Amino acid sequence: MLTQPATRTDQAIASVADLGMENRTIDIVLANDAHGAFVWGVLDRLLDEPSCSVSGVTASGFAAMEAAVFAYGLSVGGRRGARTALANFWRRVSHASIFADGRASLLRSVLEQSIDLEQIRAEDCPVKLGVMVVNARTDAMKVFTSDQLSIDAIVAAATIPFLSLPVEIDGDIYWGDGDVLQSPPVLSPEARHRLVVTGRPSVFTTPCPDRSLAASHCVTKCAPVHTIFDSRYRTGAPLLLRPWIDWGELTDMRDRGRQRAADWLAADPLRTDATTAAGCERRYV
């Protein structure tokens, strides 16, 4: 975990408005087909952007662990705390993978060292976390949020079906590989945009069903969907199945994620202007 005491710092609660900048609040969706180290790079770059804040993260697959570390780091140390927590988490993954007997024991051990679950579940946590899992008996998808969140739920999301045993939670068994893109999360009240980090360019972009209303009054709370995807995700996917996870390869993928996020931010996709009340035909849920 971080070395800071388990209390929110001034940096964690300072608003962007205090810096004299426009607050651009987003929700993030981390798909299970995006390699974890690429996701790390995207989150790391977003943390450098003072005018961009994150109100909620919904994640599936290994990214669920990163989302939990991200939320914990923000809670106890603000942006700097989140960056430190993510870097420490990945160093633990790289080091522990050399010695771990099984992937499930590795995931649980690293996660328990990296977060304090109560900080994430607290009402004043700056990021609301949702973790998607799949029922191993019925194939039904389920999202754990708020007081339902547990170490077991996060580990289950990161558990690869059939390669590891499912995780038992409240008398049922779950594992990961849930397609979060097939079940769009509800946009948080603070967010005006949704960013999807995925391994493929096609994402859920269902046109708003109520096109008769102005976007600012849409009852479905639709929002523009932005996508950052890794065109080389297939070359990185086998890394999570190796007993040895090389630090150099991980940081290369992190840097690629940072660059893709930087390219996205350079296009100023979150700019607010007078045309936001246009019809919903170009907005998505």
N, C-alpha and C positions, 0 to 999 in steps of 0.2 A: 504493500500500500504506500501511499504518499507519506512523507515524514511530517507534514503539517498536521496540527490537531484537527480532530473531526468536527470542525465548525466552519461555517461559510465565511470566507474572507471578504474584505471590502471589494476586492477585485471580482469576486464571484457575483456580487449583487449590484455592482455599478451598472447603470443603464447606459445605453448608447447615446441617449438624449443628453446625458451629462457631458458627453464629449463633443456636443455640438454637431452630431452627425445624424443622418436619417436612419431610423431603425428599420432594418429589413429582416423581418422574422420569418424563418422557414421551418417546415417540417422535413425530416429526412427519412427516406426509405432505403434500407440497406438490403439488397437482394442476396440470396444465398449463392448465386452464381458469380458474384464478384469476389475475386481473391482477397483474402483478409488484409494482406499488406498493402494492396492497392487502396482499399477502403481506409486504412490507416493514413495514407498520404493525402487522400481527399479531406478527411476530417482535420488533419494537421494543418493543411492550407486554409481551410475555412476558419480555423481558430486565429489565424493571422489577420483576418479581415474584421476590423473593429465595428464596421457598420452592419455586419451580418451576424445575427444571433439565431440560435436554434431553440425551439420550444418543445419539440418532440422528436423521438426517433423510434421507428418500427423496424425490427430487424429479424432476419431468419438466417439459419446456418451459422457458420463460424462468426459471422458479423454480429450476432447477438451478444457474444462475449465482448467484442470491441465496443458495442453500443453501451453495455453496462459499465465498462471501464471509462468510457467517455463521459457518461452521466455522473459517475462517482467523482472523477477528476474535477469536473465543473463545479460540483456541489461543494467540495472542500477547498479548492484552490483556484477557481475561476479558469480563465483560458490557459494560463501557464500551468495550472494544476492538471488540466485535461491533457495537455501535450506531454507533461512529465509522466502521467499515469499510463498513457498509451505507449510511450517509449519503454517504460519499465515493464509493461505487460509483454511486449514483443521480445524483450531481452529474456524474460522468464521462459517464454515459449521456446525460443531458440536454445537456451541452455538446458531446460528440462527435457527437451525432446531427445537429447543424447542418452539419457538414463532411464526414461520412463519405460515401464514394461508394457503398458497398454495406453491407447489414446484416451480412453475415458478417464483413467486415473490422472493422466497428464492435464486434461482440461479442468477437472475439478480442483486439482492442487494449485494450478496457476491462477484460476479464478479466485479461489479463497484467499490467495496471497495478494490479489490485485484490487479487491473492492471491499467495501463495508456495505452490505445489502441495506441496512437500515438507513444509510445516507441517501440511497437511491429511492427508497420507498417513502421517504419523508415528504410531507406536504410542500416544504419550501425548496425541494430539489428543483433546480432551474430547468431540467429536461425531464419530460414525461416519457418513460420507456415502455415499449411494447415488444414482447418476444413471441415469435410465431413458432409453433411446434405442430407435429402431425401425430394423431392418435395411431399407434402401431397396430391396433386391432381393426379400426374402422376407416383409416385414411382421412378422417375428418381433420380439418385444420382448426387450431385454437390459438388465440392470442392471450398471453398472460400479461396483465398490467397491474399497476398499483400494488395493493396488498396481496395480490395473487403471485407476485414475483417471488422467486426463490432461486437459490443456487441450483437446485434440481431442474427448474424450468429453463434456466439459461444453458446448463449443460445439455439438457435434452435437445434444445434447438441446434446445438453444435454437434450432436451425435449423428454420424453418417449411418443411414439405415442399412441393416444386414452386415455391416462391417463391425459394428459394436452393438451390444445389447441395449434395448430401449430403457429409458429411465422411468421408474415408477413414481407417480405423483398422485396423491389422494386416491389410491386404489386403481388407477388406470396407468397405462404405459405409453410413453411418448418418445419420439426421436425427431430428428431434423429433416431438412430437405423440403420444407414447406415453401411453396411458391408465393411469396408475399405479393408479387405483382398481380396475382389472380384475386387478391382480396385487399383492395385499396383501403388503407387506414383512414379513419375519420380525421379531418383536418382540425387541429387544435384552434381554439378561438383566437389566439395571438398570431397565428401564422397566416400569411397571405400568398405564400408560394410553397410548392412541394418539390423537393429535389430527390431524384431516384439515382442511387449509385448501383450499377448493375454490370453484368458481364456481357450484355447484349443490348443493341440499340432499341429494340422494340419493347415498349412498356405499356402499362394500362393507360390508355388515353381515350376513355369513354366520353363522348360529347355530352355536355350538360343536358339533361332531359327537359329543363325548363328554360327555353330560349326566349320566352316572352318578357322576362324580367331583366332589368339591368343587372350586371354582374355584381354590383355592390349590394344588391338586395336579394340575391338568389337564395332561395330557401334551402337549397342543397349544399350551400357553402362551397361551391366549386372553386377551383383555384388552378392557375397555370401549373403545368407539370414540366419540370426541367430534368434532363438526363445527363449524367456523366457515366460513360461506359469505357471499359478497358478493352481495346481492340485485340489485345494480346492475352486475354484472360485464360484461354485454353492452355497456353504454354506454362502458366503458373499454377494451374489447378493441382497437378500431382504433388506439389510441395507439401500440402497438408497431409498426405498419406506417407511421407517419408519418415523414417525414424530420426533422421538428422535434418534439421531445418537451418540452412546456412544463413548467417547474418547478412553477408554481402548480397545474396539474392533477395532477401527480404527488404533491405534498404533500397535496392534498385527498383523494386516494385513500389515501395513507398514513394520514391522520388517521381516515378511515373504518375502515380495518383496525385501528387502535389502539382505536377505540371498540368495534368488534365483539369484539375480544379482551378488552377491559375488561368488557363485558357478560357474556361467558362466564366469566371469572374471578370475577365478582361472585356467580355462582350456586354457587361453591365446588364445581365438578364433580370435583375430585381429592381430596375429603375421604375419609379412611380411617376406617372405623368397624368395629365388631365383626361386621357382617353380611357381610364380604368372603368368608366361606367358604360363601356360599349357592350353590345349584346353578348350572350354567353356562347355564341357559336364557335368562338375561338378559345374557349376555356374548357377545362377538363376536370373530371372527378376521379 
